[in-house]
Amino acid sequence: MTSATATAPAVRPYQQYVYAYPHKTAYRPLPRAQASLRALWADEPKGALSLYFHIPFCEVRCGFCNLFTRIGAPDGLTGAYLDALERQASAVREALGEGARFANAAFGGGTPTFLEAAELERLCDLAEHGLGADLAAIPLSVEASPATATADRLAVLAERGTTRLSLGVQSFVDAEARTAVRPQRRADVEAALARVREVRIPVLNIDLIYGIDGQTEESFTRSLDAALAWRPEELYLYPLYVRPLTGLGRQRERAVTADAEWDEQRLRLYRHGRDHLLAHGYEQVSMRMFRRADAPDTGAGDYACQTDGMVGLGCGARSYTSRLHYSFDYAVDMHRIRGIIDTYTARSADGFRHADFGWEMTGDEARRRHLLQSLLQAEGMSVAGYRDRFGSAPGDDFAAELDRFAGRGWLDDSAGPGLLRLSPEGLAHSDAVGPELFSAAVRARMAAYELK
């Protein structure tokens, strides 16, 4: 591999957040005859599965959000949604068979704590009795917002075995929260954090965002220090993206020159935030994730979107077998999302016995996925582990890509031949590293996707 040069072309650092590969925009409708859940899971290892429940409701949709979620729920909709989850759970358990065991679980969204306390009890019952997951014995991660982190909901989650709660704060500066179209007051955020600490969930994660219009290193430090005052076991620092069909995306279109300035602002704030957390006893796990050095290891972490053997329930969830990634339909537009949720809640039990949309994984795609999602972790990837799994060397399979990364100074030359690891600058450019490892087929599918 070549060394970094001063003439290496500039690459835009913020291209796409790669939390799973491939993205749902690469999925396409599956022939029903080939998508039986029983057949898809028949030969899969099922002794250590990941379980994910998706709750597609929020009290408000943030201006930057392009997740699959709707604002509010008409009377009876959350109950109908849980009814559909129950039908789906029955079909999934039937497909998995009696030998299925779950190693970890997560409730995401949307905002799972949009559900009332009694509904959260029912959700936990679905996981335990509907699918056989022992929530008291495995890591359970739950996402929440300050407004929905009420004492009764948190009590249910704590009693049912939640080991990690992630609170989407984004900014402790009220003006920045308003700019990001997340109306909240710092006083309410602090009250929610106090309630979380009172129920003694082992791991508290706080999400913060950088790159908001008008945000400075000083104002970002105020948010960082406000978060640090609660000694969270984890902190996630997310760069702001303005995506199509979101609130911020409809408000403005950025010019190319403004994009370059925004990239510089985000990189500057990222480095400042990273260094601030490292100086306060946190370890960097990935570009986004920081863990307090003395935090308990509950195993909940970032609930492993990269692992095979993931069972997702709910209309925005995805599932992974070694040969197929699948989900229901996907949208960002609120009207389309409402229609998909209504279709999901009306589905019969038999309708949950097959997969709808998906992507078939080839050997090459499995290699890309393994490299991509291992390399984006600060600890890097074992070359021997890759060779044991695939029978080849990453330097042979991805010579062109790795040479480019090395030429930009994105690989850690001190890691030694047995470890592929990003340099600090490479980690800073994780949202450019990931997309460069997409296959041509995935790129084509994503480019052809009709945004909706």
N, C-alpha and C positions, 0 to 999 in steps of 0.2 A: 504494500500500500504506500502511496506517496505521502509526503509530509505536507503540512499546511503551507500555502504560499500567499504572498501579499496581493497577488493578482486574481485570487479566486473570486468569481462573480458573486455579487450580493444576492442572497436568497431571502425572500419574504419569510419572516419567522412565524407568522400567524396565518397558517393556511387552513388547518382543520384539526379539531380535537379528535384524536383517535382513541376512543374508549372501547371499541370493539371492531373487529375486522372480519368480513367486510361490513360496511354500513348498510342499514336497511334499504337505502335507495338503490342498492344492487340486487335486492331480492325481487323475485318475480312470481306470478301465480304458479302453483304446482299442480300437475295433473292429479286429480283426486285418486285415481287408481294406484298411483305410485306414492301416496303420502299418508298411508295408514300409520297412526302412531304406534300401534302394536308392532308392525313390521320395522318401523324406524328404530325402535328401542330393543328389538329382539336380541341382537347380538352385542349390545353395548355393555361395557362394565357399569354396574349399578350399585357398587358398594360404597361409594363416597360422592354422592351427587350434591350439586348446589341447587337450592330452591329459591325462586324469586317470585314474589307476588307484586303485581303492578296495580296501583290505585290511581286512576286518571282524573283526580279532582283536586282543584286548588281554590282557595278563597279569593285569590287575585292572580292574574298572570303577569309576571314581571316582563318589562319591556324587552329584555334580552332573551327570553325563554323561547326555545323552539322544541321543547319536549312535548310528548303526546299527553296533553292534559286539557281539561275544560274548566271554565270558571263556574264554580257553584254546581249545584245539583238540584233539579226540581224535586218536589216532594215524591218520595218513593224510589228515586233513581238509585241511591246508594244501596238500598235494600235489594232492588232488582239486580244490581251489579253483583252483590254478594251471592244472590241466588244463582246467577250465571257462573260465578267462580266455583260454587259448590258442584254444579253440573260438570264443569270442566275438570275439577279435581277428581271426581269419580271416574271420568273417562281416562284421565292421565294415570291414575293409580292402576286401573285395569290394564293399561298399555304397559306400564312398568313391570307389573307382576309382583309376586310376594317377596322377592329378594332385594328390593330397592331399599337403600339406606341413604340418609341425608347427612352430609358432613357440615353444612352451614346453610344459613337462610338469610333472606333480606326482604324487607318491604320497602318498595320505592314508588316513584310516581312521576308527575303529580306529587301530591302530599298525602302519604298514608294517614297522618294524623288529622286530615280533614274528616275522617270517619269519627263518629261519636265513640265514647268509651265502650258502650255495649257492642257496637259494630266492630271495634278492634278486638274485643273478646271473641266475637264470632270469627274474625279473620284468623286469629291464633288457633281456634278450634279447627278451622278448615285445614291449617297446616298440620296440626297434630293428629286429629281424628280422620280427616279426609285423605291425607297423604302419608301419615305415619312418621312425620318429623318430630323428634323429641326436642322441643324448643328449649327446655331447661338444661339440656345436655350439650347443645351445639352453639356456636357463635350465631347471634341474631343481630343484624344491623337494620336500623329503621331511620328513615328520613323524616324530618319535621320542619315546620316553619315556626317562627316566634309566636304568631297569632294563634296557632293550633296546638302549641305545646302547653296545654292546660293541665292542671294538677290531676284531674281524674283520668285523662288519657295517659299521662306519663305513669301514673300508678299502675294501670293495666299493663303497660309495656314492661315496667320493671318487674312486676309480679310474674309475668309470663316468660321471663328469661332474657330480655334484651341486654346484650352486652355492649352495644355501640349505638349511640344516637347522634345523627348528623343534623346540625341545625343550620339552615340556610340564612345567614345574616347578611352577607354581601358587603355591607358597610355600616359602621357605627356612626357615621356622619350623616345626619338627617338630610342635608341638602344633596349629598351624593346619592342616597337611597332614592330620593325623589327624581333625580336626574335619570337614574337607571329604571324608572317607572316601577319602583318597589316601595310604595308608600308605607312607612313604618316610623315609629319614634324610638330613639335609643333607649328611653326609659322602659318601653315595652319589651325591647330585646333583652335588656338586663334582667327584667323580671322573669322572662322565660328561662334565661340561663340559670337563675337562682332556683327555679322549680326543677330544672333538670338535675342540678347538683343535689337537691334535696332527696331525690329518689335513688341516688347512688348507683346509677347506671355506670359500669366500669369505665367506658370510653366515651368521652364527649369529643365530637368533631365540630369545628366551626368553619363554615365556608366564607371566604372573602373574595371580592372581585377587584381587579386593578384595570385601569384603562378607561375609567368613567370620565366623561367630559368635565374638565376643571379640577380633576384629582391631581394632587401634587405629592411629592415624597413626604412632606410634612403632614398632609391630611391622611395619607395612607398609613403613616406611622401611628397616628392617633387611633385608627381602626385596629392596627396590629397590637398596640399596647392595651387597648380596651379588651381585645380578645385574650391576650396573654394574662390579664388580671384574673381570669377564670382558670388559668393553668389547664387548658384543654389538652387532652392526650394527643389529639391530632388537629392539624390545621390544613385546610386546602386553600391554595391561592389560585384563583381562576382568572385568566385573561378575558376581558370583555370581548365578545364577538357581536357584530350587528348582522343578523342573518335575514334572508328574505322571509316575508310573511309574519315577522315578529313585530311587536309594538315599536321598537326602535327602528327596525328596518323600514317600516311605513313612514316614520317621521322624517327620515333623511337619507340621502345617498351621499356617500363620501367620494370626493374627487381623488384621483390617483396620488396627487401631491399630498393631500391630507392623509391618505392611507400611510404614506411613508413617514410622515410626522407622528402619526398614531402608533405605528410600529415602534418607533424610537421611544415614545412615551411608555408603551407597555413594557418594552425590554428594560428600560431604566427602572420602572417601578418593580418589575419582577426581580431584578438583581438586588434592589434595595430591600424588598421583602424577604428574599432568600437569606441575605446576609444578616438581616435583623433577627430572623428566627434561629439561624445557626448560632448567633452570638448569645441567644437566650436559652440554649440547651436543647434545641431541636435537631433532629437528624433528617436529611433529605431522602425521601423514598422514591420520588419521581419529580418531574417538573412541577407538579401541582401539590403533591402530598408531602407533609412534614409531620414527623412523630416525635413527641417528647421523649428524650433519651431514657427516662426512668418510667415510661408508661407501661402498664401491664400488657402483655401480649395475649389478647383474647382470641386471636385468629380471625376476628371479624373483618378488620381491615377494609380494603377497597374490594367489594365483594366479587372479585375475580371474574369479570366479564370475559376474560380470555380462556377460561377453562372449558374443556369439553365436559359433557355430563352435566349440563345446566338445564334445569327444568323451570320454565317460565310460565306463570299463569296470569291471566288478565289480558285485556285487549291491546296493551302496549308492550307486553313482555316478549322477549325472544328466548328460544331454546336452542341448545347446541348438542348434537350428537357428533361423533367423529366424521360422519359422512354428510350431514345436512344441518344447516342453520335455518331455523324457521320461526315465523311469527304470524300475526294477523296483519291486516292492511295498515299502512302508515300514512300519516298526514301531519301538517303543521297548522294549516288553516282551521280556524275554530269551527266553522260550519261543517267542514269535512270530518273533523274529529268527533263532533256530536253525532254525526250519522254513523260513524264506525262504532261508537259506544252503544248507540241504540241497536245496531245490528247484532253486536256481541250479546247484549242483555236478552235479546229475543231468541238466541240460538238454542236449539234443542240439545239434549244430551248426546244424541247421535252425531250432531254437527261438530262436536268437540273431539271426535275420534280420528280426525285427520288434520294434517297441516295445510295451511292456506297459501302462504307466501314463503319463499325460501331461496337458499343458495347452496348448491351442491359443492362440497369441499373436495378438491383434488389433492394429490400429493404435493404439488407445487404450492397451492394455496395454503396448505397446512404448514409448510416450511415458512412461507412469508408471515403467516400469522404468529408462529412461534418466535421468529426473529424479531418481528415488529414489536410485539408486546413484551418480550423479554428485554430487548434493547432499551425500551423506554423507561425501564426501572433503573434507579441509580446504581444498584448492585451489578447490573450488566447480565450477560448471558454466558454460561459455561459452554465452551466449544465442545468439550467431551460429552456433555449432556445432549447437545444438538446432534452430535455424531451417533450417539447411542440410539437416539430416537429415529433418526432419518437415514443413517448409514452413509452420510456424506458430510463434507465440511462446509460451514457457512461461507468461507472465503472462496470456495469453488462455485457454490450455488448463487452467490450474490456478489461476485467480484466487482462488477461495474458500480453497484450502489455503494459498497463499502469503500471502494477507492475514492468515490466522490466525497463521502463523509470524511475520510481521512484527509483529503486535499483541502477541505474547509476547516480542519482543526476540530472536527466534531467527535473524533474517537480519542480515547485515552491511551496514549502510547506507553504509559507506564504500567498498564494492566497486565502485560505479559501475554504470551501466545495462547494460554489456556482460557483467557477471558476476553470477551468482546464487551466493552463498556464505553458509554458516551463520556466525553470530557465535560467539565462544567458548561462550556459554551455549547456543546452538543445537547445537553439537557435543556439549556435555555431555548434551543431551537427544536424541541421535541415535536412541535406542531408542524414543522417542515420535514423532519426525519420520517415521521409516520407516513404521510402521503406519498413520499418518494418510494416507499416499499410496496405500494399498491400494484397489483398486476394490471396488465393491459386490459384483460377481460373485465375486471372490477371497475377500472376507470371508464370503460365504454358503457357498462351498465349504469353507472352513476351519472354519466353525462347525458344518457338517453332518458333518465328518469323525469317524468312530468311532475314538476313541483305542485303540490296541492295542500 
